[in-house]
């Protein structure tokens, strides 16, 4: 994830809007923000379908409210 510094925000936006896996999109956004990519601030999350409800990648992990996902500790 840290090596994705040269992505074009418009292309990332298109891919996230076209994607069908809510878990993958939420995880991608979480790690993109955590890696502090310069293109992250140009993404329009309102146009990306992140579904409803919570998602879990692991049991008994840490819940991240912003993306409604539970991740490994």
N, CA, C and O atoms as a Tripos MOL2 file, in Angstrom:
@<TRIPOS>MOLECULE
protein
  292   291    73     0     0
PROTEIN
NO_CHARGES

@<TRIPOS>ATOM
      1 N           0.8350   -1.1920    0.0000 N.3       1 UNK1
      2 CA          0.0000    0.0000    0.0000 C.3       1 UNK1
      3 C           0.8750    1.2490    0.0000 C.2       1 UNK1
      4 O           0.5310    2.2380   -0.6480 O.2       1 UNK1
      5 N           1.9820    1.2230    0.7030 N.am      2 UNK2
      6 CA          2.8200    2.4100    0.7950 C.3       2 UNK2
      7 C           3.4540    2.7810   -0.5420 C.2       2 UNK2
      8 O           3.8550    3.9290   -0.7340 O.2       2 UNK2
      9 N           3.5500    1.8340   -1.4650 N.am      3 UNK3
     10 CA          4.1670    2.0960   -2.7530 C.3       3 UNK3
     11 C           3.2250    2.6880   -3.7830 C.2       3 UNK3
     12 O           3.6400    2.9550   -4.9110 O.2       3 UNK3
     13 N           1.9800    2.8990   -3.4280 N.am      4 UNK4
     14 CA          0.9970    3.3970   -4.3840 C.3       4 UNK4
     15 C           0.9320    4.9200   -4.4080 C.2       4 UNK4
     16 O          -0.1530    5.5010   -4.4040 O.2       4 UNK4
     17 N           2.0770    5.5500   -4.4330 N.am      5 UNK5
     18 CA          2.1330    7.0040   -4.3280 C.3       5 UNK5
     19 C           1.7750    7.7310   -5.6200 C.2       5 UNK5
     20 O           1.3650    8.8900   -5.5800 O.2       5 UNK5
     21 N           1.9240    7.0730   -6.7540 N.am      6 UNK6
     22 CA          1.7300    7.7740   -8.0240 C.3       6 UNK6
     23 C           0.3820    7.4900   -8.6870 C.2       6 UNK6
     24 O           0.2260    7.7160   -9.8870 O.2       6 UNK6
     25 N          -0.5750    7.0050   -7.9340 N.am      7 UNK7
     26 CA         -1.8980    6.7500   -8.5040 C.3       7 UNK7
     27 C          -2.6030    8.0610   -8.8250 C.2       7 UNK7
     28 O          -2.4190    9.0660   -8.1380 O.2       7 UNK7
     29 N          -3.4050    8.0340   -9.8710 N.am      8 UNK8
     30 CA         -4.2000    9.2100  -10.2280 C.3       8 UNK8
     31 C          -5.5180    9.1390   -9.4660 C.2       8 UNK8
     32 O          -6.2060    8.1190   -9.5200 O.2       8 UNK8
     33 N          -5.8750   10.1970   -8.7630 N.am      9 UNK9
     34 CA         -7.1160   10.1870   -7.9840 C.3       9 UNK9
     35 C          -8.3500    9.8570   -8.8280 C.2       9 UNK9
     36 O          -9.2550    9.1650   -8.3610 O.2       9 UNK9
     37 N          -8.3870   10.3480  -10.0570 N.am     10 UNK10
     38 CA         -9.5590   10.0950  -10.9060 C.3      10 UNK10
     39 C          -9.6900    8.6100  -11.2430 C.2      10 UNK10
     40 O         -10.8010    8.0840  -11.3160 O.2      10 UNK10
     41 N          -8.5660    7.9390  -11.4480 N.am     11 UNK11
     42 CA         -8.5970    6.5060  -11.7580 C.3      11 UNK11
     43 C          -8.9890    5.6840  -10.5250 C.2      11 UNK11
     44 O          -9.7540    4.7250  -10.6260 O.2      11 UNK11
     45 N          -8.4610    6.0680   -9.3790 N.am     12 UNK12
     46 CA         -8.8200    5.3780   -8.1370 C.3      12 UNK12
     47 C         -10.3080    5.5610   -7.8690 C.2      12 UNK12
     48 O         -10.9930    4.6200   -7.4670 O.2      12 UNK12
     49 N         -10.7990    6.7650   -8.0920 N.am     13 UNK13
     50 CA        -12.2220    7.0620   -7.8980 C.3      13 UNK13
     51 C         -13.0850    6.1660   -8.7820 C.2      13 UNK13
     52 O         -14.0680    5.5920   -8.3130 O.2      13 UNK13
     53 N         -12.7220    6.0440  -10.0640 N.am     14 UNK14
     54 CA        -13.4780    5.1990  -10.9910 C.3      14 UNK14
     55 C         -13.4950    3.7480  -10.5260 C.2      14 UNK14
     56 O         -14.5400    3.0970  -10.5440 O.2      14 UNK14
     57 N         -12.3450    3.2460  -10.1130 N.am     15 UNK15
     58 CA        -12.2600    1.8620   -9.6700 C.3      15 UNK15
     59 C         -13.0860    1.6140   -8.4080 C.2      15 UNK15
     60 O         -13.7640    0.5930   -8.2960 O.2      15 UNK15
     61 N         -13.0250    2.5410   -7.4700 N.am     16 UNK16
     62 CA        -13.7970    2.3840   -6.2430 C.3      16 UNK16
     63 C         -15.2980    2.4730   -6.5040 C.2      16 UNK16
     64 O         -16.0810    1.7670   -5.8690 O.2      16 UNK16
     65 N         -15.6940    3.3210   -7.4160 N.am     17 UNK17
     66 CA        -17.1140    3.4280   -7.7540 C.3      17 UNK17
     67 C         -17.6150    2.1810   -8.4730 C.2      17 UNK17
     68 O         -18.7640    1.7790   -8.2920 O.2      17 UNK17
     69 N         -16.7610    1.5680   -9.2840 N.am     18 UNK18
     70 CA        -17.1510    0.3860  -10.0560 C.3      18 UNK18
     71 C         -17.0340   -0.9090   -9.2570 C.2      18 UNK18
     72 O         -17.6450   -1.9160   -9.6140 O.2      18 UNK18
     73 N         -16.2620   -0.8890   -8.1910 N.am     19 UNK19
     74 CA        -16.0460   -2.1050   -7.3990 C.3      19 UNK19
     75 C         -17.3270   -2.6080   -6.7520 C.2      19 UNK19
     76 O         -18.2340   -1.8330   -6.4500 O.2      19 UNK19
     77 N         -17.3870   -3.9270   -6.5420 N.am     20 UNK20
     78 CA        -18.5930   -4.5160   -5.9590 C.3      20 UNK20
     79 C         -18.3830   -5.0110   -4.5340 C.2      20 UNK20
     80 O         -19.3590   -5.2750   -3.8310 O.2      20 UNK20
     81 N         -17.1430   -5.1430   -4.0920 N.am     21 UNK21
     82 CA        -16.8700   -5.6500   -2.7520 C.3      21 UNK21
     83 C         -16.7620   -4.4930   -1.7490 C.2      21 UNK21
     84 O         -15.8090   -3.7140   -1.7810 O.2      21 UNK21
     85 N         -17.7350   -4.4010   -0.8820 N.am     22 UNK22
     86 CA        -17.7470   -3.3450    0.1270 C.3      22 UNK22
     87 C         -16.5520   -3.4960    1.0630 C.2      22 UNK22
     88 O         -15.9250   -2.5010    1.4250 O.2      22 UNK22
     89 N         -16.2340   -4.7090    1.4520 N.am     23 UNK23
     90 CA        -15.1100   -4.9300    2.3610 C.3      23 UNK23
     91 C         -13.7890   -4.4650    1.7480 C.2      23 UNK23
     92 O         -12.9780   -3.8250    2.4160 O.2      23 UNK23
     93 N         -13.5850   -4.7870    0.4910 N.am     24 UNK24
     94 CA        -12.3420   -4.3960   -0.1840 C.3      24 UNK24
     95 C         -12.2460   -2.8790   -0.2840 C.2      24 UNK24
     96 O         -11.1820   -2.3100   -0.0400 O.2      24 UNK24
     97 N         -13.3360   -2.2240   -0.6360 N.am     25 UNK25
     98 CA        -13.3190   -0.7660   -0.7650 C.3      25 UNK25
     99 C         -13.0480   -0.0970    0.5780 C.2      25 UNK25
    100 O         -12.2600    0.8450    0.6610 O.2      25 UNK25
    101 N         -13.6960   -0.5830    1.6200 N.am     26 UNK26
    102 CA        -13.4700    0.0000    2.9490 C.3      26 UNK26
    103 C         -12.0350   -0.2080    3.4010 C.2      26 UNK26
    104 O         -11.4180    0.7040    3.9510 O.2      26 UNK26
    105 N         -11.5030   -1.4000    3.1750 N.am     27 UNK27
    106 CA        -10.1290   -1.6940    3.5690 C.3      27 UNK27
    107 C          -9.1450   -0.8420    2.7750 C.2      27 UNK27
    108 O          -8.1890   -0.3090    3.3390 O.2      27 UNK27
    109 N          -9.3730   -0.7130    1.4790 N.am     28 UNK28
    110 CA         -8.5060    0.1140    0.6350 C.3      28 UNK28
    111 C          -8.5010    1.5620    1.1170 C.2      28 UNK28
    112 O          -7.4400    2.1750    1.2310 O.2      28 UNK28
    113 N          -9.6710    2.1040    1.3960 N.am     29 UNK29
    114 CA         -9.7490    3.4880    1.8680 C.3      29 UNK29
    115 C          -9.0680    3.6550    3.2210 C.2      29 UNK29
    116 O          -8.3660    4.6410    3.4510 O.2      29 UNK29
    117 N          -9.2720    2.7010    4.1070 N.am     30 UNK30
    118 CA         -8.6450    2.7810    5.4340 C.3      30 UNK30
    119 C          -7.1190    2.8110    5.3110 C.2      30 UNK30
    120 O          -6.4610    3.6680    5.9000 O.2      30 UNK30
    121 N          -6.5620    1.8680    4.5410 N.am     31 UNK31
    122 CA         -5.1020    1.8050    4.4120 C.3      31 UNK31
    123 C          -4.5460    2.9680    3.5950 C.2      31 UNK31
    124 O          -3.4190    3.4000    3.8380 O.2      31 UNK31
    125 N          -5.3020    3.4780    2.6440 N.am     32 UNK32
    126 CA         -4.8610    4.6470    1.8710 C.3      32 UNK32
    127 C          -4.7390    5.8620    2.7740 C.2      32 UNK32
    128 O          -3.7770    6.6240    2.6890 O.2      32 UNK32
    129 N          -5.7230    6.0290    3.6330 N.am     33 UNK33
    130 CA         -5.6800    7.1510    4.5800 C.3      33 UNK33
    131 C          -4.5500    6.9590    5.5880 C.2      33 UNK33
    132 O          -3.8380    7.9100    5.9100 O.2      33 UNK33
    133 N          -4.3850    5.7420    6.0820 N.am     34 UNK34
    134 CA         -3.3290    5.4510    7.0570 C.3      34 UNK34
    135 C          -1.9390    5.6760    6.4620 C.2      34 UNK34
    136 O          -1.0190    6.0900    7.1680 O.2      34 UNK34
    137 N          -1.7880    5.4030    5.1630 N.am     35 UNK35
    138 CA         -0.5040    5.6120    4.4910 C.3      35 UNK35
    139 C          -0.2910    7.0750    4.1140 C.2      35 UNK35
    140 O           0.7780    7.4560    3.6370 O.2      35 UNK35
    141 N          -1.3240    7.8900    4.3350 N.am     36 UNK36
    142 CA         -1.2540    9.3330    4.0960 C.3      36 UNK36
    143 C          -0.9000    9.6640    2.6380 C.2      36 UNK36
    144 O          -0.0620   10.5280    2.3780 O.2      36 UNK36
    145 N          -1.5380    8.9800    1.7070 N.am     37 UNK37
    146 CA         -1.2870    9.2490    0.2910 C.3      37 UNK37
    147 C          -1.8250   10.6220   -0.0900 C.2      37 UNK37
    148 O          -2.8960   11.0300    0.3610 O.2      37 UNK37
    149 N          -1.0790   11.3200   -0.9140 N.am     38 UNK38
    150 CA         -1.4740   12.6730   -1.3100 C.3      38 UNK38
    151 C          -2.7580   12.6790   -2.1380 C.2      38 UNK38
    152 O          -3.5050   13.6570   -2.1040 O.2      38 UNK38
    153 N          -3.0240   11.6110   -2.8760 N.am     39 UNK39
    154 CA         -4.2180   11.5450   -3.7240 C.3      39 UNK39
    155 C          -5.4820   11.2260   -2.9340 C.2      39 UNK39
    156 O          -6.5880   11.3940   -3.4480 O.2      39 UNK39
    157 N          -5.3380   10.7730   -1.7020 N.am     40 UNK40
    158 CA         -6.5030   10.3670   -0.9070 C.3      40 UNK40
    159 C          -7.4910   11.5150   -0.6960 C.2      40 UNK40
    160 O          -8.7030   11.3040   -0.7320 O.2      40 UNK40
    161 N          -6.9830   12.7120   -0.4780 N.am     41 UNK41
    162 CA         -7.8510   13.8600   -0.1900 C.3      41 UNK41
    163 C          -8.7160   14.2670   -1.3800 C.2      41 UNK41
    164 O          -9.6720   15.0240   -1.2150 O.2      41 UNK41
    165 N          -8.3960   13.7780   -2.5690 N.am     42 UNK42
    166 CA         -9.1710   14.1150   -3.7680 C.3      42 UNK42
    167 C         -10.3000   13.1240   -4.0510 C.2      42 UNK42
    168 O         -11.0900   13.3380   -4.9710 O.2      42 UNK42
    169 N         -10.3850   12.0550   -3.2800 N.am     43 UNK43
    170 CA        -11.4390   11.0720   -3.4840 C.3      43 UNK43
    171 C         -12.7540   11.5880   -2.9140 C.2      43 UNK43
    172 O         -12.7800   12.2330   -1.8660 O.2      43 UNK43
    173 N         -13.8320   11.2990   -3.6110 N.am     44 UNK44
    174 CA        -15.1620   11.6970   -3.1720 C.3      44 UNK44
    175 C         -15.8810   10.4580   -2.6310 C.2      44 UNK44
    176 O         -16.4640    9.6880   -3.3940 O.2      44 UNK44
    177 N         -15.8360   10.2750   -1.3230 N.am     45 UNK45
    178 CA        -16.4310    9.0920   -0.6960 C.3      45 UNK45
    179 C         -17.9470    9.0480   -0.8520 C.2      45 UNK45
    180 O         -18.5490    7.9800   -0.7410 O.2      45 UNK45
    181 N         -18.5630   10.1860   -1.1070 N.am     46 UNK46
    182 CA        -20.0190   10.2150   -1.2860 C.3      46 UNK46
    183 C         -20.4580    9.4560   -2.5330 C.2      46 UNK46
    184 O         -21.5920    8.9840   -2.6060 O.2      46 UNK46
    185 N         -19.5750    9.3390   -3.5040 N.am     47 UNK47
    186 CA        -19.9000    8.6320   -4.7360 C.3      47 UNK47
    187 C         -19.5270    7.1490   -4.6870 C.2      47 UNK47
    188 O         -19.8190    6.4000   -5.6190 O.2      47 UNK47
    189 N         -18.8840    6.7300   -3.6000 N.am     48 UNK48
    190 CA        -18.4390    5.3410   -3.4680 C.3      48 UNK48
    191 C         -19.4230    4.6070   -2.5710 C.2      48 UNK48
    192 O         -19.6600    5.0100   -1.4330 O.2      48 UNK48
    193 N         -19.9920    3.5280   -3.0920 N.am     49 UNK49
    194 CA        -20.9420    2.7410   -2.3180 C.3      49 UNK49
    195 C         -20.1820    1.8820   -1.3070 C.2      49 UNK49
    196 O         -19.5340    0.8990   -1.6660 O.2      49 UNK49
    197 N         -20.2760    2.2770   -0.0360 N.am     50 UNK50
    198 CA        -19.6160    1.5210    1.0250 C.3      50 UNK50
    199 C         -20.6070    0.6640    1.8080 C.2      50 UNK50
    200 O         -20.2780    0.1440    2.8740 O.2      50 UNK50
    201 N         -21.8050    0.5200    1.2840 N.am     51 UNK51
    202 CA        -22.7980   -0.3340    1.9100 C.3      51 UNK51
    203 C         -23.2600    0.2110    3.2500 C.2      51 UNK51
    204 O         -22.9590    1.3450    3.6230 O.2      51 UNK51
    205 N         -23.9970   -0.6270    3.9600 N.am     52 UNK52
    206 CA        -24.4680   -0.2570    5.2900 C.3      52 UNK52
    207 C         -24.0270   -1.3260    6.2690 C.2      52 UNK52
    208 O         -23.6750   -2.4370    5.8740 O.2      52 UNK52
    209 N         -24.0470   -0.9950    7.5140 N.am     53 UNK53
    210 CA        -23.6840   -1.9560    8.5340 C.3      53 UNK53
    211 C         -22.1790   -2.1010    8.7030 C.2      53 UNK53
    212 O         -21.3830   -1.4730    8.0050 O.2      53 UNK53
    213 N         -21.8230   -2.9490    9.6540 N.am     54 UNK54
    214 CA        -20.4220   -3.1750    9.9940 C.3      54 UNK54
    215 C         -19.8800   -4.3700    9.2220 C.2      54 UNK54
    216 O         -20.6300   -5.2640    8.8320 O.2      54 UNK54
    217 N         -18.5640   -4.3730    9.0050 N.am     55 UNK55
    218 CA        -17.8950   -5.4970    8.3730 C.3      55 UNK55
    219 C         -16.7410   -5.9190    9.2730 C.2      55 UNK55
    220 O         -16.1580   -5.0940    9.9760 O.2      55 UNK55
    221 N         -16.4170   -7.1960    9.2480 N.am     56 UNK56
    222 CA        -15.3520   -7.7060   10.0990 C.3      56 UNK56
    223 C         -14.3880   -8.5460    9.2800 C.2      56 UNK56
    224 O         -14.7990   -9.4020    8.4970 O.2      56 UNK56
    225 N         -13.0980   -8.2910    9.4710 N.am     57 UNK57
    226 CA        -12.0600   -9.0840    8.8360 C.3      57 UNK57
    227 C         -11.5180  -10.1330    9.8000 C.2      57 UNK57
    228 O         -10.9940  -11.1620    9.3760 O.2      57 UNK57
    229 N         -11.6470   -9.8700   11.0930 N.am     58 UNK58
    230 CA        -11.1850  -10.7890   12.1280 C.3      58 UNK58
    231 C         -12.1350  -10.7360   13.3250 C.2      58 UNK58
    232 O         -12.8620   -9.7600   13.5150 O.2      58 UNK58
    233 N         -12.1160  -11.7890   14.1160 N.am     59 UNK59
    234 CA        -12.8780  -11.7750   15.3660 C.3      59 UNK59
    235 C         -12.0320  -11.1070   16.4420 C.2      59 UNK59
    236 O         -10.8080  -11.2420   16.4650 O.2      59 UNK59
    237 N         -12.7000  -10.3900   17.3240 N.am     60 UNK60
    238 CA        -12.0380   -9.7500   18.4700 C.3      60 UNK60
    239 C         -10.9380   -8.7870   18.0590 C.2      60 UNK60
    240 O          -9.9270   -8.6730   18.7520 O.2      60 UNK60
    241 N         -11.1170   -8.1000   16.9530 N.am     61 UNK61
    242 CA        -10.1350   -7.1190   16.5080 C.3      61 UNK61
    243 C         -10.4740   -5.7320   17.0110 C.2      61 UNK61
    244 O         -11.2340   -5.5670   17.9650 O.2      61 UNK61
    245 N          -9.9080   -4.7540   16.3640 N.am     62 UNK62
    246 CA        -10.1380   -3.3520   16.7090 C.3      62 UNK62
    247 C         -11.1150   -2.7630   15.7030 C.2      62 UNK62
    248 O         -10.9100   -2.8660   14.4940 O.2      62 UNK62
    249 N         -12.1700   -2.1490   16.2020 N.am     63 UNK63
    250 CA        -13.2070   -1.5640   15.3470 C.3      63 UNK63
    251 C         -12.8140   -0.1390   14.9710 C.2      63 UNK63
    252 O         -12.4960    0.6790   15.8350 O.2      63 UNK63
    253 N         -12.8410    0.1450   13.6780 N.am     64 UNK64
    254 CA        -12.5530    1.4810   13.1620 C.3      64 UNK64
    255 C         -13.8720    2.1070   12.7090 C.2      64 UNK64
    256 O         -14.4280    1.7200   11.6810 O.2      64 UNK64
    257 N         -14.3530    3.0460   13.4570 N.am     65 UNK65
    258 CA        -15.6770    3.6350   13.2600 C.3      65 UNK65
    259 C         -15.8430    4.2900   11.8870 C.2      65 UNK65
    260 O         -16.8790    4.1130   11.2450 O.2      65 UNK65
    261 N         -14.8560    5.0320   11.4350 N.am     66 UNK66
    262 CA        -14.9860    5.7940   10.1860 C.3      66 UNK66
    263 C         -15.3530    4.8920    9.0060 C.2      66 UNK66
    264 O         -16.1850    5.2590    8.1750 O.2      66 UNK66
    265 N         -14.7360    3.7210    8.9360 N.am     67 UNK67
    266 CA        -14.9930    2.8050    7.8190 C.3      67 UNK67
    267 C         -15.8450    1.6070    8.2320 C.2      67 UNK67
    268 O         -16.1150    0.7220    7.4200 O.2      67 UNK67
    269 N         -16.2640    1.5810    9.4860 N.am     68 UNK68
    270 CA        -17.1410    0.5240   10.0170 C.3      68 UNK68
    271 C         -16.5840   -0.8760    9.7420 C.2      68 UNK68
    272 O         -17.2890   -1.7570    9.2510 O.2      68 UNK68
    273 N         -15.2930   -1.0570   10.0730 N.am     69 UNK69
    274 CA        -14.6380   -2.3500    9.8920 C.3      69 UNK69
    275 C         -13.9080   -2.7480   11.1690 C.2      69 UNK69
    276 O         -13.4480   -1.9020   11.9360 O.2      69 UNK69
    277 N         -13.8140   -4.0570   11.3730 N.am     70 UNK70
    278 CA        -13.0270   -4.5990   12.4810 C.3      70 UNK70
    279 C         -11.7850   -5.2230   11.8900 C.2      70 UNK70
    280 O         -11.8650   -6.1080   11.0380 O.2      70 UNK70
    281 N         -10.6220   -4.7530   12.3530 N.am     71 UNK71
    282 CA         -9.3300   -5.1850   11.8290 C.3      71 UNK71
    283 C          -8.5130   -5.8740   12.8990 C.2      71 UNK71
    284 O          -8.8550   -5.8250   14.0800 O.2      71 UNK71
    285 N          -7.4330   -6.5170   12.4880 N.am     72 UNK72
    286 CA         -6.5380   -7.2100   13.4050 C.3      72 UNK72
    287 C          -5.8920   -6.1980   14.3550 C.2      72 UNK72
    288 O          -5.6820   -5.0390   13.9990 O.2      72 UNK72
    289 N          -5.5950   -6.6390   15.5200 N.am     73 UNK73
    290 CA         -4.9960   -5.7640   16.5380 C.3      73 UNK73
    291 C          -3.5880   -5.4080   16.2230 C.2      73 UNK73
    292 O          -2.9500   -4.6790   16.9830 O.2      73 UNK73
@<TRIPOS>BOND
     1     1     2 1
     2     2     3 1
     3     3     4 2
     4     3     5 am
     5     5     6 1
     6     6     7 1
     7     7     8 2
     8     7     9 am
     9     9    10 1
    10    10    11 1
    11    11    12 2
    12    11    13 am
    13    13    14 1
    14    14    15 1
    15    15    16 2
    16    15    17 am
    17    17    18 1
    18    18    19 1
    19    19    20 2
    20    19    21 am
    21    21    22 1
    22    22    23 1
    23    23    24 2
    24    23    25 am
    25    25    26 1
    26    26    27 1
    27    27    28 2
    28    27    29 am
    29    29    30 1
    30    30    31 1
    31    31    32 2
    32    31    33 am
    33    33    34 1
    34    34    35 1
    35    35    36 2
    36    35    37 am
    37    37    38 1
    38    38    39 1
    39    39    40 2
    40    39    41 am
    41    41    42 1
    42    42    43 1
    43    43    44 2
    44    43    45 am
    45    45    46 1
    46    46    47 1
    47    47    48 2
    48    47    49 am
    49    49    50 1
    50    50    51 1
    51    51    52 2
    52    51    53 am
    53    53    54 1
    54    54    55 1
    55    55    56 2
    56    55    57 am
    57    57    58 1
    58    58    59 1
    59    59    60 2
    60    59    61 am
    61    61    62 1
    62    62    63 1
    63    63    64 2
    64    63    65 am
    65    65    66 1
    66    66    67 1
    67    67    68 2
    68    67    69 am
    69    69    70 1
    70    70    71 1
    71    71    72 2
    72    71    73 am
    73    73    74 1
    74    74    75 1
    75    75    76 2
    76    75    77 am
    77    77    78 1
    78    78    79 1
    79    79    80 2
    80    79    81 am
    81    81    82 1
    82    82    83 1
    83    83    84 2
    84    83    85 am
    85    85    86 1
    86    86    87 1
    87    87    88 2
    88    87    89 am
    89    89    90 1
    90    90    91 1
    91    91    92 2
    92    91    93 am
    93    93    94 1
    94    94    95 1
    95    95    96 2
    96    95    97 am
    97    97    98 1
    98    98    99 1
    99    99   100 2
   100    99   101 am
   101   101   102 1
   102   102   103 1
   103   103   104 2
   104   103   105 am
   105   105   106 1
   106   106   107 1
   107   107   108 2
   108   107   109 am
   109   109   110 1
   110   110   111 1
   111   111   112 2
   112   111   113 am
   113   113   114 1
   114   114   115 1
   115   115   116 2
   116   115   117 am
   117   117   118 1
   118   118   119 1
   119   119   120 2
   120   119   121 am
   121   121   122 1
   122   122   123 1
   123   123   124 2
   124   123   125 am
   125   125   126 1
   126   126   127 1
   127   127   128 2
   128   127   129 am
   129   129   130 1
   130   130   131 1
   131   131   132 2
   132   131   133 am
   133   133   134 1
   134   134   135 1
   135   135   136 2
   136   135   137 am
   137   137   138 1
   138   138   139 1
   139   139   140 2
   140   139   141 am
   141   141   142 1
   142   142   143 1
   143   143   144 2
   144   143   145 am
   145   145   146 1
   146   146   147 1
   147   147   148 2
   148   147   149 am
   149   149   150 1
   150   150   151 1
   151   151   152 2
   152   151   153 am
   153   153   154 1
   154   154   155 1
   155   155   156 2
   156   155   157 am
   157   157   158 1
   158   158   159 1
   159   159   160 2
   160   159   161 am
   161   161   162 1
   162   162   163 1
   163   163   164 2
   164   163   165 am
   165   165   166 1
   166   166   167 1
   167   167   168 2
   168   167   169 am
   169   169   170 1
   170   170   171 1
   171   171   172 2
   172   171   173 am
   173   173   174 1
   174   174   175 1
   175   175   176 2
   176   175   177 am
   177   177   178 1
   178   178   179 1
   179   179   180 2
   180   179   181 am
   181   181   182 1
   182   182   183 1
   183   183   184 2
   184   183   185 am
   185   185   186 1
   186   186   187 1
   187   187   188 2
   188   187   189 am
   189   189   190 1
   190   190   191 1
   191   191   192 2
   192   191   193 am
   193   193   194 1
   194   194   195 1
   195   195   196 2
   196   195   197 am
   197   197   198 1
   198   198   199 1
   199   199   200 2
   200   199   201 am
   201   201   202 1
   202   202   203 1
   203   203   204 2
   204   203   205 am
   205   205   206 1
   206   206   207 1
   207   207   208 2
   208   207   209 am
   209   209   210 1
   210   210   211 1
   211   211   212 2
   212   211   213 am
   213   213   214 1
   214   214   215 1
   215   215   216 2
   216   215   217 am
   217   217   218 1
   218   218   219 1
   219   219   220 2
   220   219   221 am
   221   221   222 1
   222   222   223 1
   223   223   224 2
   224   223   225 am
   225   225   226 1
   226   226   227 1
   227   227   228 2
   228   227   229 am
   229   229   230 1
   230   230   231 1
   231   231   232 2
   232   231   233 am
   233   233   234 1
   234   234   235 1
   235   235   236 2
   236   235   237 am
   237   237   238 1
   238   238   239 1
   239   239   240 2
   240   239   241 am
   241   241   242 1
   242   242   243 1
   243   243   244 2
   244   243   245 am
   245   245   246 1
   246   246   247 1
   247   247   248 2
   248   247   249 am
   249   249   250 1
   250   250   251 1
   251   251   252 2
   252   251   253 am
   253   253   254 1
   254   254   255 1
   255   255   256 2
   256   255   257 am
   257   257   258 1
   258   258   259 1
   259   259   260 2
   260   259   261 am
   261   261   262 1
   262   262   263 1
   263   263   264 2
   264   263   265 am
   265   265   266 1
   266   266   267 1
   267   267   268 2
   268   267   269 am
   269   269   270 1
   270   270   271 1
   271   271   272 2
   272   271   273 am
   273   273   274 1
   274   274   275 1
   275   275   276 2
   276   275   277 am
   277   277   278 1
   278   278   279 1
   279   279   280 2
   280   279   281 am
   281   281   282 1
   282   282   283 1
   283   283   284 2
   284   283   285 am
   285   285   286 1
   286   286   287 1
   287   287   288 2
   288   287   289 am
   289   289   290 1
   290   290   291 1
   291   291   292 2
@<TRIPOS>SUBSTRUCTURE
     1 UNK1         2 RESIDUE 1 A UNK
     2 UNK2         6 RESIDUE 1 A UNK
     3 UNK3        10 RESIDUE 1 A UNK
     4 UNK4        14 RESIDUE 1 A UNK
     5 UNK5        18 RESIDUE 1 A UNK
     6 UNK6        22 RESIDUE 1 A UNK
     7 UNK7        26 RESIDUE 1 A UNK
     8 UNK8        30 RESIDUE 1 A UNK
     9 UNK9        34 RESIDUE 1 A UNK
    10 UNK10       38 RESIDUE 1 A UNK
    11 UNK11       42 RESIDUE 1 A UNK
    12 UNK12       46 RESIDUE 1 A UNK
    13 UNK13       50 RESIDUE 1 A UNK
    14 UNK14       54 RESIDUE 1 A UNK
    15 UNK15       58 RESIDUE 1 A UNK
    16 UNK16       62 RESIDUE 1 A UNK
    17 UNK17       66 RESIDUE 1 A UNK
    18 UNK18       70 RESIDUE 1 A UNK
    19 UNK19       74 RESIDUE 1 A UNK
    20 UNK20       78 RESIDUE 1 A UNK
    21 UNK21       82 RESIDUE 1 A UNK
    22 UNK22       86 RESIDUE 1 A UNK
    23 UNK23       90 RESIDUE 1 A UNK
    24 UNK24       94 RESIDUE 1 A UNK
    25 UNK25       98 RESIDUE 1 A UNK
    26 UNK26      102 RESIDUE 1 A UNK
    27 UNK27      106 RESIDUE 1 A UNK
    28 UNK28      110 RESIDUE 1 A UNK
    29 UNK29      114 RESIDUE 1 A UNK
    30 UNK30      118 RESIDUE 1 A UNK
    31 UNK31      122 RESIDUE 1 A UNK
    32 UNK32      126 RESIDUE 1 A UNK
    33 UNK33      130 RESIDUE 1 A UNK
    34 UNK34      134 RESIDUE 1 A UNK
    35 UNK35      138 RESIDUE 1 A UNK
    36 UNK36      142 RESIDUE 1 A UNK
    37 UNK37      146 RESIDUE 1 A UNK
    38 UNK38      150 RESIDUE 1 A UNK
    39 UNK39      154 RESIDUE 1 A UNK
    40 UNK40      158 RESIDUE 1 A UNK
    41 UNK41      162 RESIDUE 1 A UNK
    42 UNK42      166 RESIDUE 1 A UNK
    43 UNK43      170 RESIDUE 1 A UNK
    44 UNK44      174 RESIDUE 1 A UNK
    45 UNK45      178 RESIDUE 1 A UNK
    46 UNK46      182 RESIDUE 1 A UNK
    47 UNK47      186 RESIDUE 1 A UNK
    48 UNK48      190 RESIDUE 1 A UNK
    49 UNK49      194 RESIDUE 1 A UNK
    50 UNK50      198 RESIDUE 1 A UNK
    51 UNK51      202 RESIDUE 1 A UNK
    52 UNK52      206 RESIDUE 1 A UNK
    53 UNK53      210 RESIDUE 1 A UNK
    54 UNK54      214 RESIDUE 1 A UNK
    55 UNK55      218 RESIDUE 1 A UNK
    56 UNK56      222 RESIDUE 1 A UNK
    57 UNK57      226 RESIDUE 1 A UNK
    58 UNK58      230 RESIDUE 1 A UNK
    59 UNK59      234 RESIDUE 1 A UNK
    60 UNK60      238 RESIDUE 1 A UNK
    61 UNK61      242 RESIDUE 1 A UNK
    62 UNK62      246 RESIDUE 1 A UNK
    63 UNK63      250 RESIDUE 1 A UNK
    64 UNK64      254 RESIDUE 1 A UNK
    65 UNK65      258 RESIDUE 1 A UNK
    66 UNK66      262 RESIDUE 1 A UNK
    67 UNK67      266 RESIDUE 1 A UNK
    68 UNK68      270 RESIDUE 1 A UNK
    69 UNK69      274 RESIDUE 1 A UNK
    70 UNK70      278 RESIDUE 1 A UNK
    71 UNK71      282 RESIDUE 1 A UNK
    72 UNK72      286 RESIDUE 1 A UNK
    73 UNK73      290 RESIDUE 1 A UNK
